[in-house]
Amino acid sequence: MRLLLVTPERQLLDTDIEEVYAPGVLGQFGVLPEHVNFLTALGTGELRYRTKGADHYVAVSGGILEVLDDLVTVLADTAEFAAEIDVARARQAEERLKHALARTAADAPESADLQAALVRASNRQAVGARAGRTGAAAH
Amino acid sequence: MPSLKAIRNRITSVKNTRKITRAMKLVSTAKLRRAQDALTQARPYTSAISRVVSELSAAAGTGGHKLFEERPLQKAMIVVMSSDRGQAGAFNANVTKAVERYAANELSAATEVSLRIIGRKGNQYFSRRRATITSFDPAPTGANALESAREMANRVVDDFSSGKVDRVFVVYNEFKNAASQAVRVKQVLPVVTEETTELTTSKDAHGAGAGTDSGGGDFIYEPDKQILLDRLVPLYVQILLYRAALESITSFFAAQMTAMENATKNAGEMISALTLQFNRARQAAITKELAEIVGGAEALKG
């Protein structure tokens, strides 16, 4: 099974994998070889793939995942390998957004954007924290 | 014949100009490399999304989304990708000419052609000619190209859905290689996927059976086709404009590099021509002085 992971700015992966777990809008799901053809929207979360017996983590947000025959294509709005994430800075960004959100009224038009940004920031922080434990992708 | 001093001044001036054009060439070469990188990096995504959109639109049919809707052509809009700066040869002229040609020929049936312009040079050209300009934005750099493409996509999608325009095109320079760029006109809305046309032709060639495995019904859609289309189709429009912007940025630096290389070469030729002229003038002055001295000495003898 092949995994192609791309964002508008770059291609992160085009590699053989054993399995992949991704954050769908309807919840986390997994894809194993021989999966039925499948197209779904992605939310914000952690994408995990296993290659040569080792797990790797990627922070993704938004986009589409397609399984067609034995090719899994992930078109993410943003994606970063766990190892690429500066956890300290990600945590700072998360704190900043929390403060900004606390200052804005819940019904303000920018509130929804801030909330979405906060979800992404928390996700980056959480996925980034994985890097220490699991030697992330070989890139 | 100009004086020695005048020629010397000109040589200095041309030498200074050559220093500038040479520096600009180096700068655009470096920027070209970065822009070309961004373009290569974006390619897998753009080709993957066109494939997915065309599969999905084939499964959903052309009535599947409001941005596929084909309307009689009355009001057309062209997104013009030019640059903020010149010194890039015919880069901007090629785009503006192509826009005018397209509006006059292919869009002659339209009652109105409005422009959304990216880049100051295009704006200067068309405002002087009093074209209908709906919006003007400065040219994006590699860093904000995605953001500005997103914004532009939202605007044209609004224009199209509200019925303000029936067709949207984008005109931009496509990067072939460092030495050549070609102007391209692409339809943005209603969305036509490149692969749809290929798909139908291959279906025609192999009979009805060929299309079923890719566009077939054994696909699971989550949450459902409609929601996926609502997400994918506007995204596709964004990416189309993003790709065009990247092509345009890359082409700009390539065109600038070529233009500056030519300018540097021409300056060099001019310098040697002027140096030749200078040496001749100097020689002439020396000969003249010698003749005067000899003439004076002859006169004293006599």
Contacts between the chains, C-beta under 8 A, distances in Angstrom:
chain1	res1	chain2	res2	distance
A	4	B	44	7.0
A	4	B	48	6.7
A	6	B	44	4.6
A	6	B	45	4.2
A	6	B	48	5.9
A	7	B	45	6.3
A	8	B	42	6.0
A	8	B	45	5.2
A	8	B	46	7.9
A	8	B	146	5.6
A	8	B	239	6.2
A	8	B	242	6.0
A	9	B	38	7.3
A	9	B	41	6.1
A	9	B	42	6.7
A	9	B	45	8.0
A	9	B	146	6.8
A	10	B	41	4.2
A	10	B	42	7.6
A	11	B	41	6.4
A	11	B	44	4.3
A	11	B	45	7.2
A	14	B	44	7.4
A	24	B	222	6.5
A	25	B	222	7.8
A	25	B	223	6.6
A	26	B	222	6.0
A	26	B	223	6.2
A	36	B	218	6.9
A	36	B	220	5.9
A	37	B	218	5.8
A	37	B	219	4.6
A	37	B	220	6.9
A	38	B	219	6.9
A	38	B	220	4.8
A	38	B	222	7.3
A	39	B	52	7.2
A	39	B	56	6.8
A	39	B	219	6.2
A	39	B	220	7.3
A	39	B	221	5.3
A	39	B	222	7.3
A	39	B	228	6.1
A	40	B	221	7.4
A	40	B	222	4.0
A	40	B	223	7.8
A	40	B	228	7.5
A	41	B	222	7.4
A	41	B	223	7.1
A	41	B	227	6.7
A	41	B	228	6.0
A	41	B	231	5.5
A	64	B	49	7.9
A	64	B	52	6.4
A	64	B	228	7.1
A	64	B	231	7.1
A	64	B	232	6.2
A	64	B	235	8.0
A	66	B	52	5.5
A	68	B	55	7.8
A	68	B	214	7.9
A	73	B	48	5.3
A	73	B	52	7.0
A	75	B	45	6.3
A	75	B	48	5.8
A	75	B	49	5.5
A	75	B	52	6.8
